[in-house]
Amino acid sequence: MDGHEVVHVAVATPDIPEPDIIAKVATIINKDPYQARLLLSGGLPRLIAHYSSFQEAESTARNLTDLGLMAFVCRNSELRKPSKIFTALTIEFSEGEAVFRDKGGQAKRIAYGDVFLILKGILQTTTEKETTVTRREINWGVTLLTGGIPIYRNVKEKISDATVQEEPLVRLYNRESAEPIVQISQHSMSYSFLGAQIAPSSLANFNTVAAKLQELFPQAIFDDRLMKSSPSPRGLNDLELNCKLLYLYYKTKSGLS
C-alpha cells in the first residue's frame, strides 16, 4: 500500500517527439495532444502523470518506455524532501581526493572516482521590498468649505517591488543518493586556494573552479542545462526539484538501482 502518497511519472526528451508519439503519450496519460506536447517540451525531465499507487505509475512508465522515451517513477516524498546542503568555502586538492571545507571548518573528503554527477545551475531568489512614498492630493472636503480654494493633504502609500537575484552553483552527487554531497556557489567561496589562477571577478573564479571539478572527476556526468532555466518566483524549490529529477534521470539512464 502506498497510502495517500502521490507517485509521479517523469519523462525526459531532448527533442519534442513526432506527432504520432505525442498522440500515443496523450492516450497513455489521459491528456489531449496539446497538453502532452507541452509536458514533453523544455528538454529537462518533467513530471507528466500522477498516481495514488506505485503499480499504476510503473505501468505508465513502462508504456512510455515502450515508445522509446526515457521514463521513470518517483515518489512525492522523495522529490519534496529538503536537501541538507554542505556548502564549501574552500577546497584542497591532493592525490586521489579533494577535501571540501565549509565555513565552520567541517571537511568532506571525496575520492576522484566517487562522483557520479555534476550539476551546474543558477539559484534564483526573489526578494520583495516594501517602500512607503508620500504623495499630495486635493482634500476635496476642505476645498469645498473654503469656496473652491485648493487645499492639499499628504497621503502615504505602500509600494511593493520584487527583484530576482541569480547566483550560479555546482552540486556534486554520488551514486547512492539524490542529496548533493557538496555544493559550491559563487558568493560562498573563498577563492584564495586558486593561487596564481585567481581572478578579480568572483564569477570568473567560480567558472575556474567548475572547470577544475570537471577535470578532477572525469568519470562524472556533467550537466549544465539548469544554467538556462527561466526565472521563477519559486526559486529554490524549482532548483531542488529540477536537480532531483536530473539525478533520477541519469540514475535510470545508467541502469543504477
Secondary structure, 3 states (H helix, E strand, C coil): CCCCCCEEEEEECCCCCCHHHHHHHHHHHCCCHHHHHHHCCCCCCEEEEEECCHHHHHHHHHHHHHCCCEEEEEEHHHHHCCCCCCECCEEEEECCEEEEECCCCCEEEEECCCCCEEEEEEEEEEEEEEEEEEEEEECHHHHHHCCCCCCEEEEEEEEEEEEEEEEEEEEEECCCCCCCCEEEEHHHCCHHHHHHHCCCCHHHHHHHHHHHHHHHCCCCEEEEEECCCCCCCCCHHHHHHHHHHHHHHHHHHCCCC
